[in-house]
Amino acid sequence: MRLRGWTSGDAAAVLEAFRAEDMRTQSAEPIATEDDAVRWMESWAARGHAFAVVLDDEVVGNVAVTRIDGHGNGWVSYWTTARARGRGVAARAANLLAEWAFEERGLYRLELGHRVNNPASCRVAVKAGFLPEGVERGKLVYDGVRHDVERHARLATD
């Protein structure tokens, strides 16, 4: 597995990933065409650092760190394609991202959150070394329904 920057040649992989039902709410804008996918990839430059997760020369996911602040904190997000799920890909990718963020970017604290009704994302966070810190009640709203979010964090000293 390796992480690398997104390229316009990855548009088909992004488009395929966002066709999955559970991925449709993971972008602020719909990803319905290859042009949408290219705009999604380009949008990361203004928000932080995003990396394509590559396994056996196939793009199988995304890991990113955004909301980097003056205190050395950042916000981690991740997703994998349906074909890559259940194989430990997201946890390994999140771990590689954390190592990069601490060593190369000089961050101290990384945070992430997942809906409490998403145990798979919780398993990814824990396997990648992100410890649970608490539940934020009613933090997210999808389709008019409020969801509680469990926050996790990993420190450079963990």
Phi, psi and chi 1 to 4 in degrees:
 res  aa     phi    psi   chi1   chi2   chi3   chi4
   1 MET       -  143.7  172.8 -175.8  -65.2      -
   2 ARG  -146.5  158.0   65.7 -172.9  172.7   93.6
   3 LEU  -109.3  139.7  -54.2 -178.3      -      -
   4 ARG  -149.2  164.2   65.0  160.1  171.2   77.7
   5 GLY   -64.6  154.1      -      -      -      -
   6 TRP   -75.2  144.9  -73.8   99.4      -      -
   7 THR  -128.0  161.0   69.1      -      -      -
   8 SER   -60.2  -24.5   59.0      -      -      -
   9 GLY   -68.9   -9.3      -      -      -      -
  10 ASP   -91.6    2.0  -62.7  -34.8      -      -
  11 ALA   -57.1  -41.3      -      -      -      -
  12 ALA   -63.4  -39.1      -      -      -      -
  13 ALA   -66.2  -41.4      -      -      -      -
  14 VAL   -64.2  -46.1  170.6      -      -      -
  15 LEU   -59.0  -44.2 -176.4   58.0      -      -
  16 GLU   -61.7  -43.8  178.6 -173.3  -18.0      -
  17 ALA   -60.8  -43.2      -      -      -      -
  18 PHE   -78.6   -3.5  -81.2   93.4      -      -
  19 ARG   -76.9  -19.6  -75.5 -171.0  177.0  132.1
  20 ALA   -65.8  138.5      -      -      -      -
  21 GLU   -53.5  -45.1 -176.1   67.3   33.1      -
  22 ASP   -74.5  -10.0   62.4  -21.4      -      -
  23 MET   -93.8  -14.8  -74.1  -69.5  -67.1      -
  24 ARG   -61.2  -27.4  -68.3 -169.0 -179.4  133.4
  25 THR   -95.4    6.8   60.2      -      -      -
  26 GLN   -91.2    7.0  -59.6  -56.3  -49.8      -
  27 SER  -134.3  144.0  173.8      -      -      -
  28 ALA   -65.1  -30.1      -      -      -      -
  29 GLU  -118.5  148.7  -58.9  -67.5  -34.9      -
  30 PRO   -62.1  143.4  -16.7   26.5      -      -
  31 ILE  -111.3   88.9  -48.2  -76.9      -      -
  32 ALA  -113.9  -14.9      -      -      -      -
  33 THR  -133.6  166.9   67.5      -      -      -
  34 GLU   -64.2  -32.6  -72.5 -161.8   15.5      -
  35 ASP   -63.3  -40.1  -74.1  -17.8      -      -
  36 ASP   -60.4  -42.4  -64.5  -22.8      -      -
  37 ALA   -63.6  -41.6      -      -      -      -
  38 VAL   -63.9  -44.1  169.1      -      -      -
  39 ARG   -60.7  -40.2  -83.7 -168.3  -62.6  -79.9
  40 TRP   -59.8  -46.9  176.4   87.1      -      -
  41 MET   -63.2  -43.2  -69.9 -178.5  -73.6      -
  42 GLU   -66.7  -28.8  -69.2  172.0  -13.4      -
  43 SER   -66.8  -21.4   73.6      -      -      -
  44 TRP   -64.9  -28.9  -74.9  102.9      -      -
  45 ALA   -58.3  -32.7      -      -      -      -
  46 ALA   -86.3  -11.2      -      -      -      -
  47 ARG  -111.3  -21.6  -64.4 -175.7  -75.3  149.6
  48 GLY   158.3 -141.2      -      -      -      -
  49 HIS  -121.8  123.2  -54.3  -81.1      -      -
  50 ALA  -125.2  144.6      -      -      -      -
  51 PHE  -132.2  138.1  -60.0   93.3      -      -
  52 ALA   -73.7  136.7      -      -      -      -
  53 VAL   -94.0  120.3  178.6      -      -      -
  54 VAL  -116.3  127.1 -179.7      -      -      -
  55 LEU  -130.5  122.4 -174.0   62.9      -      -
  56 ASP    52.2   45.0  -61.0  -32.9      -      -
  57 ASP    65.0   16.6  -65.6  -37.6      -      -
  58 GLU  -119.7  133.9  177.3 -174.1   -0.3      -
  59 VAL   -73.2  120.2  173.1      -      -      -
  60 VAL  -123.0    6.0  -65.1      -      -      -
  61 GLY   175.1 -172.2      -      -      -      -
  62 ASN  -140.7  140.3  176.8   68.3      -      -
  63 VAL  -132.3  145.0  -71.4      -      -      -
  64 ALA  -150.0  155.6      -      -      -      -
  65 VAL  -128.9  125.9   60.5      -      -      -
  66 THR  -132.3 -173.3   59.5      -      -      -
  67 ARG    50.2   39.2  -60.0 -175.6 -152.8  162.8
  68 ILE   -70.7  128.5  -63.6  170.1      -      -
  69 ASP  -117.4  179.0   66.1   21.5      -      -
  70 GLY   -72.7   -3.4      -      -      -      -
  71 HIS   -99.5    5.0  -59.6  -77.7      -      -
  72 GLY    80.2   26.0      -      -      -      -
  73 ASN  -105.7  151.8  -57.7  -41.8      -      -
  74 GLY  -147.9  161.4      -      -      -      -
  75 TRP  -110.9  126.3 -175.6  -97.7      -      -
  76 VAL  -101.0  139.9  170.1      -      -      -
  77 SER  -136.8  158.6   61.0      -      -      -
  78 TYR  -157.4  154.8   47.1   80.4      -      -
  79 TRP  -156.1  158.6   55.0 -102.7      -      -
  80 THR  -132.3  160.1   58.3      -      -      -
  81 THR   -70.7  160.2   60.0      -      -      -
  82 ALA   -56.8  -38.8      -      -      -      -
  83 ARG   -66.1  -25.0  -73.4 -168.6  -52.4  -84.0
  84 ALA   -92.0   -8.3      -      -      -      -
  85 ARG   -72.3  150.2  -67.3 -177.3 -171.2  160.4
  86 GLY    79.6    9.4      -      -      -      -
  87 ARG  -117.3    8.1  -61.7  169.9   33.0 -163.1
  88 GLY    79.7    8.1      -      -      -      -
  89 VAL   -63.8  -48.4  170.2      -      -      -
  90 ALA   -62.9  -41.7      -      -      -      -
  91 ALA   -65.1  -43.0      -      -      -      -
  92 ARG   -64.8  -41.2  -71.9 -172.3  -43.9 -167.8
  93 ALA   -66.1  -42.7      -      -      -      -
  94 ALA   -63.6  -36.8      -      -      -      -
  95 ASN   -65.6  -44.4 -174.4   57.6      -      -
  96 LEU   -61.9  -41.1  -73.7  172.8      -      -
  97 LEU   -62.0  -44.8  175.3   73.4      -      -
  98 ALA   -61.0  -44.6      -      -      -      -
  99 GLU   -59.6  -43.7  -69.4  173.0   -1.1      -
 100 TRP   -62.2  -46.8  174.0   86.1      -      -
 101 ALA   -61.8  -39.3      -      -      -      -
 102 PHE   -73.6  -47.2  -65.0  141.4      -      -
 103 GLU   -80.6  -45.7  -65.6  168.4   13.9      -
 104 GLU   -90.7  -39.2  -59.2  -64.0  -36.9      -
 105 ARG   -93.7  -14.4 -170.1   61.6  172.8   75.9
 106 GLY    74.3   22.1      -      -      -      -
 107 LEU   -76.2  158.0  -61.7 -178.1      -      -
 108 TYR  -109.7  -39.2  179.1   76.9      -      -
 109 ARG  -129.2  130.4  177.0 -177.2  168.1   87.7
 110 LEU  -118.0  134.4  -63.2  174.3      -      -
 111 GLU  -120.0  157.2  -59.6  175.5   -4.7      -
 112 LEU  -154.0  163.2   63.7   83.7      -      -
 113 GLY  -141.7  152.4      -      -      -      -
 114 HIS  -142.3  149.9   63.4   82.1      -      -
 115 ARG   -60.8  142.1  -68.8 -173.9  -45.2  -98.5
 116 VAL   -66.0  -17.7  -64.4      -      -      -
 117 ASN   -90.3   19.9   66.4  -11.9      -      -
 118 ASN  -123.3   75.3 -173.2  -12.7      -      -
 119 PRO   -63.7  -26.9   21.1  -29.4      -      -
 120 ALA   -64.7  -42.0      -      -      -      -
 121 SER   -66.1  -35.2 -170.3      -      -      -
 122 CYS   -62.5  -43.7 -174.4      -      -      -
 123 ARG   -61.8  -40.0  -73.8 -170.5  -62.3  -86.3
 124 VAL   -59.9  -49.6  167.4      -      -      -
 125 ALA   -57.5  -48.7      -      -      -      -
 126 VAL   -65.0  -43.8  170.7      -      -      -
 127 LYS   -63.3  -27.7  -75.4 -178.8 -176.5  175.8
 128 ALA   -88.2    6.7      -      -      -      -
 129 GLY    89.2   13.5      -      -      -      -
 130 PHE   -92.3  116.8  -71.8   77.0      -      -
 131 LEU   -84.7  140.9  -58.7  176.0      -      -
 132 PRO   -66.6  140.1   -1.3    5.8      -      -
 133 GLU  -121.2  -14.3  -68.2 -167.3  -31.9      -
 134 GLY   149.0  173.1      -      -      -      -
 135 VAL  -109.2  131.8  173.5      -      -      -
 136 GLU  -100.4  109.1  -61.2  172.3  -79.7      -
 137 ARG   -71.6  134.7  -62.0  176.1  -57.5  133.3
 138 GLY    58.2   30.7      -      -      -      -
 139 LYS   -71.8  -40.8 -178.3  166.8 -177.1  154.9
 140 LEU  -112.5  152.5  -59.7  176.7      -      -
 141 VAL  -131.6  124.5   61.9      -      -      -
 142 TYR  -127.3  129.1  -66.4  107.4      -      -
 143 ASP    51.2   40.0  -62.8  -35.5      -      -
 144 GLY    77.5    5.1      -      -      -      -
 145 VAL  -111.0  129.0  177.0      -      -      -
 146 ARG   -81.6  142.6  -74.1 -104.9  166.1 -142.1
 147 HIS  -128.8  138.0  -64.0  -88.1      -      -
 148 ASP   -76.8  149.2  -66.4  -12.0      -      -
 149 VAL  -126.4  131.7  171.7      -      -      -
 150 GLU   -93.4  126.9 -177.5  172.5   40.7      -
 151 ARG   -94.4  139.3 -178.4  177.2  -63.8 -109.3
 152 HIS  -125.1  157.2  -67.3 -110.3      -      -
 153 ALA  -147.8  153.7      -      -      -      -
 154 ARG  -134.8  134.2  179.2  172.0  165.3 -179.8
 155 LEU  -104.6  154.7  -54.5 -179.9      -      -
 156 ALA   -59.9  -24.3      -      -      -      -
 157 THR   -90.7   -2.6   54.8      -      -      -
 158 ASP   -69.1      -  -74.7  -13.7      -      -
